[in-house]
Amino acid sequence: MHLRHILAAADDSPEGRLAVLIGARLSALASARFTVLTVAQAVEAPGMQAKLLQDLRRMVYGELAKIDGAVPEPVLAVAAGLPGIEIGRYAETEAADLVVVGRKRRSELQRLLIGDTADSVARRSRTPCLFVKAGQEQLQRVLVSLDGTERGMAVLLAAMDFTRAIAARLHAVTVEPAYENEAEAPRLLTGRSARLAQAVDDLRQSTNLGGGEWEVQPSIAGESPLVIQRGRVVDAVLTEVERSQADVLVLGYHRGGPAGVIEAGSIARRLAHDAPCAVLTIPL
């Protein structure tokens, strides 16, 4: 995951403006090209595309004025269609390495009636997506959720690349099932978690994170960048997000699948919706 081209999907909402701000800052940190895309359902009326570009330019440069220091000159683009479809399509066509999208909190009823754009983008995108929520601008502490599989290690490598690019701090979490005898739980470590802890520690010893750094924490695996939680996966990961005050949660996200109620969907979909921080989805 090398950040050479960052795409921010924007509208005039607080979340859309934040996507521009975060995208510009990341582009400056990574010395990447920067594009801002807005999606409208129809741009066929005479003068509509020109007006959309004018409004987008005004909004984008208003956000860029808030940033100290130089930022890349943005490319501005307008697409017609549904945001959940067109954002991923544009990212793939234009070879974006990261898509930054504002994350709006909706009730279950709202998601049933009007859908969830963030979920739609994540399910369709072949490009990693960073979902940011209004009020959160810091991206200093990165937490990656691992399941111990080979594809989970690919998610860790992507998280390392992201951490390196933005000079952040990184640690990982995995979740063990709860034991009936909770008194024994802190002293027990399964083979899966032991192997995962060793793999993470090997990467820590052998990999340079550039301006970023590993965050080593005490756990039942010893002093390690891997924290082992127990219980239900969603609850345990969110507990670690809050305990560590993570700014970004990185997780693998399966492409495809039907739209629907987030609560009835996958673990990744629930985490992406419920996490109190920004979420970076790595397509699987």
C-alpha positions in Angstrom: 0.0 0.0 0.0 2.1 2.8 -1.3 0.4 6.2 -1.2 1.1 7.9 -4.5 -2.4 9.1 -5.3 -5.0 10.0 -2.7 -8.7 10.5 -3.6 -11.0 12.4 -1.3 -14.8 11.9 -1.9 -16.4 15.2 -0.9 -19.7 16.9 -0.5 -20.7 20.1 1.4 -21.4 18.2 4.7 -19.0 18.5 7.7 -17.9 14.9 7.0 -17.3 15.7 3.3 -15.2 18.8 4.2 -13.2 16.7 6.7 -12.4 14.2 4.0 -10.9 17.0 1.9 -8.9 18.2 4.9 -7.6 14.8 5.9 -6.9 13.8 2.3 -4.8 16.9 1.7 -2.8 16.4 4.9 -2.1 12.8 4.0 -1.1 13.8 0.5 1.4 16.3 1.9 2.8 13.7 4.3 3.2 11.1 1.7 4.1 13.4 -1.2 1.2 12.0 -3.1 -1.0 13.4 -5.8 -4.4 14.6 -4.5 -7.8 14.5 -6.2 -11.1 15.6 -4.9 -14.2 14.0 -6.4 -17.9 15.0 -5.9 -20.7 12.7 -7.1 -24.1 14.1 -8.2 -27.0 12.0 -9.4 -27.5 14.1 -12.5 -25.2 16.6 -14.2 -27.0 16.8 -17.6 -28.7 20.2 -17.1 -26.9 23.1 -19.0 -24.2 24.6 -16.9 -24.7 22.0 -14.1 -21.2 20.5 -14.3 -19.5 23.9 -14.4 -21.5 25.0 -11.3 -20.7 21.8 -9.4 -17.0 22.3 -10.2 -17.2 26.0 -9.1 -18.9 25.0 -5.8 -16.4 22.2 -5.3 -13.4 24.5 -5.9 -14.8 27.1 -3.4 -15.2 24.4 -0.7 -11.9 22.7 -1.3 -9.8 25.8 -1.2 -11.6 26.9 1.9 -10.5 23.7 3.6 -6.9 23.9 2.2 -6.6 27.4 3.7 -6.8 25.8 7.2 -3.6 23.8 6.6 -0.3 25.2 7.7 2.4 24.5 5.1 2.4 23.4 1.5 -0.1 20.9 0.2 -0.4 19.3 -3.3 -2.4 21.2 -5.8 -5.7 19.2 -6.0 -7.3 17.9 -9.2 -11.1 18.5 -9.0 -13.5 16.0 -10.6 -17.3 15.6 -10.9 -19.0 12.2 -11.6 -22.6 11.4 -12.2 -24.4 8.5 -10.5 -24.6 7.0 -7.0 -21.8 7.8 -4.7 -21.6 4.2 -3.4 -20.8 3.0 -6.9 -19.0 5.9 -8.6 -16.4 6.6 -5.8 -14.9 3.1 -6.1 -15.2 3.2 -9.9 -13.3 6.5 -10.2 -10.6 5.3 -7.7 -10.0 2.2 -9.8 -10.0 4.0 -13.1 -7.6 6.8 -11.9 -5.4 4.3 -10.0 -5.9 5.9 -6.5 -4.1 4.2 -3.7 -6.4 5.4 -0.9 -9.9 6.8 -0.8 -10.9 9.2 2.0 -14.6 9.3 2.7 -16.6 11.1 5.3 -18.5 8.8 7.6 -22.0 9.9 8.6 -23.7 8.3 11.6 -27.2 7.0 10.7 -29.8 5.2 12.7 -30.8 1.6 11.7 -34.0 3.0 10.3 -32.2 5.6 8.2 -29.8 2.9 6.8 -32.8 0.7 5.9 -34.5 3.6 4.1 -31.7 5.4 2.4 -28.8 3.0 2.6 -25.2 3.5 4.0 -22.8 5.1 1.5 -19.7 4.2 3.6 -20.7 0.5 3.6 -21.5 0.6 -0.1 -18.1 2.1 -1.0 -16.2 -0.4 1.2 -18.1 -3.4 -0.2 -17.4 -2.3 -3.8 -14.0 -0.7 -3.7 -10.8 -2.5 -4.7 -8.9 0.4 -3.1 -8.3 0.8 0.6 -10.7 3.3 2.1 -10.2 5.6 5.1 -13.6 6.6 6.6 -13.4 9.7 8.8 -16.0 11.2 11.1 -16.7 14.8 11.8 -14.8 16.2 14.8 -11.8 13.9 14.5 -8.7 15.2 12.7 -5.8 13.4 14.5 -4.3 10.3 12.9 -1.5 9.6 15.3 -2.3 6.2 16.8 -3.1 3.3 14.5 -4.7 0.0 15.7 -4.9 -3.0 13.4 -7.4 -5.9 14.0 -5.9 -9.3 13.2 -7.5 -12.7 12.9 -4.3 -14.8 12.6 -4.9 -15.9 9.0 -2.6 -15.2 6.0 -5.0 -12.6 4.7 -4.9 -11.0 8.2 -1.1 -10.6 7.8 -1.7 -8.8 4.5 -3.9 -6.4 6.5 -1.0 -5.9 9.0 1.4 -5.1 6.1 -1.0 -2.5 4.7 -1.4 -1.0 8.2 2.4 -0.8 8.4 2.6 1.0 5.1 0.0 3.4 6.2 1.7 4.0 9.5 5.1 4.6 7.8 3.5 7.1 5.3 1.9 9.3 8.0 4.6 8.8 10.7 2.1 7.4 13.3 2.3 4.8 16.1 1.1 1.2 15.5 -0.1 -1.7 17.5 -2.3 -4.7 16.9 -5.2 -6.6 18.6 -6.5 -10.1 18.2 -9.4 -11.7 20.1 -9.5 -15.0 21.8 -12.8 -16.6 22.8 -13.9 -16.1 26.4 -13.2 -19.0 28.8 -15.8 -20.4 31.1 -13.3 -20.2 33.9 -12.4 -16.5 33.6 -9.8 -16.8 36.4 -7.7 -19.0 34.0 -8.1 -16.8 31.0 -5.2 -14.3 31.6 -2.7 -17.3 31.9 -3.8 -19.1 28.8 -2.6 -18.4 25.3 -3.7 -20.5 22.3 -1.3 -21.7 19.6 -2.9 -19.3 17.1 -2.3 -16.3 19.2 1.2 -17.4 20.2 2.1 -17.8 16.5 0.5 -14.5 15.6 2.4 -12.7 18.4 5.7 -14.2 17.2 4.9 -13.2 13.6 4.1 -9.6 14.7 7.2 -9.4 16.8 9.4 -10.7 13.9 8.0 -7.9 11.7 8.7 -5.4 14.4 12.3 -6.5 14.7 12.9 -6.7 10.9 10.9 -3.8 9.4 11.6 -0.1 9.4 8.5 2.0 9.9 10.4 5.1 8.8 9.0 8.1 10.8 6.4 5.8 12.4 7.0 3.5 15.3 5.7 0.3 16.9 3.8 0.7 20.2 4.9 -2.2 22.5 2.4 -3.0 25.3 2.2 -5.6 28.1 -0.1 -8.5 27.3 -0.3 -12.3 28.0 2.0 -12.7 25.0 4.7 -10.6 26.9 6.0 -7.2 25.9 4.6 -7.1 22.4 2.9 -4.8 19.8 0.0 -7.4 19.8 -2.7 -7.0 22.5 -4.8 -10.1 23.1 -8.4 -9.5 24.2 -11.0 -12.0 25.1 -14.8 -12.2 24.4 -17.0 -11.2 21.5 -14.9 -9.9 18.7 -16.7 -6.6 18.0 -16.9 -5.7 21.7 -13.3 -6.7 22.4 -11.9 -4.7 19.5 -13.9 -1.6 20.4 -12.7 -2.0 24.0 -9.1 -1.9 22.7 -9.9 1.1 20.5 -11.1 3.0 23.6 -8.4 1.7 25.9 -5.6 2.7 23.6 -7.3 5.9 22.3 -6.7 4.8 18.7 -7.3 7.4 16.0 -7.5 4.8 13.2 -8.8 1.2 13.2 -7.5 -0.9 10.3 -9.4 -4.0 9.3 -9.9 -6.4 6.4 -13.2 -5.9 4.6 -14.7 -8.5 2.3 -15.8 -7.1 -1.1 -19.2 -7.9 -2.4 -22.2 -9.1 -0.4 -25.6 -7.6 -0.2 -26.5 -4.2 1.3 -28.6 -4.5 4.5 -28.8 -4.0 8.2 -25.3 -3.4 9.5 -26.0 -5.2 12.8 -26.9 -8.4 10.9 -23.8 -8.3 8.7 -20.2 -9.2 9.1 -17.9 -8.4 12.0 -16.0 -5.9 9.8 -19.2 -4.1 8.8 -20.2 -3.7 12.4 -16.7 -2.5 13.4 -16.7 0.0 10.6 -20.0 1.4 11.7 -19.5 1.4 15.4 -15.9 2.4 15.9 -15.6 5.8 17.5 -12.5 6.6 15.4 -11.5 6.7 11.8 -11.6 3.3 10.0 -9.2 2.1 7.3 -10.7 -0.8 5.3 -8.4 -3.1 3.4 -10.3 -5.0 0.6 -10.1 -8.8 0.8 
